[in-house]
Amino acid sequence: MGYRIVAKDFTVEVDTLIEFQNALTVLRGMEAKHKAPSVPDESPNRSLLPSEPKRPSMEDKMVEFYRGLIPGDTLNLINALYDKPDGLTSQELQSVLNITPGGLGGSLGGVTKAAKPYLLDGEDIVSKPKEVGGWYQLTPSMREIIKAESEKEPKAYK
């Protein structure tokens, strides 16, 4: 007993049920290749994972860092350095922030601690002087972020 498959322009004849099933699978596969899908593919091989979200840029992280600052020592330090584009020495910074000579390390550590949740480092925010008696400054990119943000809504410090 033979089996016959008639598909549009051609006929396939086979002798066994296994050959029939194989031929039918091949024909269905050929039909699927040449047929434009009308609905999205919901096959089990399709990835169900959502597309990978866009990773935030350094600029995005810095904006979020600045927006997330609450009034206090870290914001005061950032704003003091913003007000002095040429930078401040450690003595000038201590005077502006009204801290003791040993307190500057804690204030700079506060910047690093505040930056960490945003995957930033303190040196992404404040440039430290390389020599004794040097000037502390905001990094150029942080200065631009603050400038753009302050045009929207200025943040005041004590």
C-alpha positions as CSV (number, residue, x, y, z in Angstrom):
1,M,0.0,0.0,0.0
2,G,1.5,3.3,-1.0
3,Y,0.9,6.9,0.2
4,R,0.5,9.9,-2.0
5,I,0.9,13.6,-1.1
6,V,-0.4,16.1,-3.6
7,A,0.9,19.6,-3.1
8,K,0.1,22.4,-5.5
9,D,2.3,21.7,-8.5
10,F,3.7,18.2,-7.6
11,T,2.9,14.8,-6.2
12,V,5.0,12.7,-3.8
13,E,4.4,9.0,-3.6
14,V,5.9,6.9,-0.8
15,D,5.6,3.2,0.3
16,T,5.7,3.4,4.1
17,L,4.1,5.5,6.9
18,I,7.6,6.6,8.1
19,E,8.4,7.9,4.6
20,F,5.0,9.6,4.5
21,Q,5.7,11.4,7.8
22,N,9.2,12.5,6.7
23,A,7.9,13.8,3.3
24,L,5.1,15.7,5.1
25,T,7.6,17.3,7.5
26,V,9.9,18.3,4.6
27,L,6.9,19.8,2.6
28,R,5.7,21.7,5.7
29,G,9.2,23.1,6.2
30,M,9.4,24.2,2.6
31,E,6.0,25.8,2.8
32,A,7.0,27.7,6.0
33,K,10.2,29.0,4.4
34,H,8.3,30.4,1.4
35,K,5.3,31.8,3.3
36,A,5.5,35.2,4.9
37,P,4.4,34.9,8.5
38,S,1.2,36.9,9.2
39,V,1.6,36.7,13.0
40,P,4.8,37.0,15.2
41,D,6.6,33.7,15.7
42,E,5.6,32.2,19.0
43,S,7.7,29.0,18.6
44,P,9.3,27.6,21.7
45,N,12.8,28.4,20.2
46,R,12.0,32.1,20.2
47,S,13.8,34.0,23.0
48,L,11.4,35.1,25.7
49,L,13.9,37.4,27.3
50,P,13.3,41.1,26.9
51,S,15.8,43.0,24.9
52,E,18.8,44.2,26.9
53,P,18.1,47.7,28.3
54,K,20.3,50.5,27.2
55,R,23.1,51.1,29.7
56,P,23.3,54.5,31.1
57,S,26.1,56.7,29.9
58,M,28.6,58.4,32.2
59,E,26.7,61.6,31.6
60,D,23.4,60.0,32.6
61,K,25.0,58.7,35.8
62,M,26.5,62.1,36.6
63,V,23.1,63.8,36.1
64,E,21.4,61.2,38.4
65,F,24.2,61.7,41.0
66,Y,23.8,65.5,41.0
67,R,20.0,65.2,41.1
68,G,20.2,62.7,44.0
69,L,22.3,65.0,46.2
70,I,20.6,66.1,49.3
71,P,21.5,69.4,51.0
72,G,24.5,68.9,53.2
73,D,28.3,68.7,53.1
74,T,28.7,66.9,49.8
75,L,26.4,69.3,47.9
76,N,28.1,72.3,49.6
77,L,31.5,71.0,48.4
78,I,30.2,70.5,44.9
79,N,28.6,73.9,44.7
80,A,31.6,75.6,46.2
81,L,33.9,74.1,43.5
82,Y,31.3,75.0,40.9
83,D,31.4,78.7,42.0
84,K,35.2,78.7,41.6
85,P,36.0,77.3,38.1
86,D,39.8,77.8,38.7
87,G,39.5,75.6,41.8
88,L,40.2,76.0,45.5
89,T,43.2,75.0,47.6
90,S,42.5,72.7,50.6
91,Q,42.7,75.7,53.0
92,E,40.2,77.7,50.9
93,L,37.9,74.7,50.7
94,Q,38.1,74.2,54.4
95,S,37.3,77.9,55.0
96,V,34.3,77.9,52.6
97,L,32.9,74.7,54.0
98,N,33.7,75.7,57.6
99,I,35.5,72.5,58.4
100,T,38.6,71.8,60.4
101,P,41.9,71.0,58.6
102,G,41.4,67.3,59.1
103,G,37.8,67.3,57.9
104,L,38.5,67.8,54.2
105,G,39.2,64.1,53.7
106,G,35.8,63.2,55.2
107,S,34.1,65.7,52.8
108,L,35.9,64.3,49.8
109,G,35.1,60.8,51.1
110,G,31.5,61.9,51.2
111,V,31.6,62.7,47.5
112,T,33.0,59.2,46.7
113,K,30.4,57.6,48.9
114,A,27.6,59.5,47.3
115,A,28.9,58.7,43.8
116,K,29.2,54.9,44.4
117,P,25.5,54.0,44.0
118,Y,25.7,55.6,40.5
119,L,28.7,53.5,39.6
120,L,30.9,56.6,39.7
121,D,34.1,57.3,41.5
122,G,34.9,60.5,43.5
123,E,37.5,61.3,40.9
124,D,34.8,61.4,38.2
125,I,33.4,64.4,40.2
126,V,36.3,66.2,41.8
127,S,39.8,66.5,40.4
128,K,42.3,66.2,43.2
129,P,45.5,68.1,43.0
130,K,48.6,66.1,42.1
131,E,50.9,68.2,44.2
132,V,50.8,69.6,47.7
133,G,49.2,73.0,47.7
134,G,47.3,72.3,44.4
135,W,43.8,73.1,43.5
136,Y,40.7,71.0,43.9
137,Q,38.3,71.4,40.9
138,L,35.2,69.8,39.5
139,T,35.9,67.6,36.5
140,P,35.0,69.4,33.2
141,S,32.2,66.9,32.6
142,M,30.7,67.4,36.1
143,R,30.9,71.2,35.6
144,E,28.9,70.9,32.4
145,I,26.3,68.7,34.1
146,I,25.8,71.2,36.9
147,K,25.7,74.1,34.4
148,A,22.9,72.4,32.5
149,E,21.0,71.3,35.6
150,S,21.3,74.7,37.3
151,E,19.7,76.3,34.2
152,K,16.7,74.1,34.9
153,E,16.6,74.5,38.7
154,P,19.5,75.9,40.8
155,K,20.6,74.1,43.9
156,A,21.6,76.4,46.8
157,Y,24.1,75.6,49.5
158,K,24.6,77.1,52.9
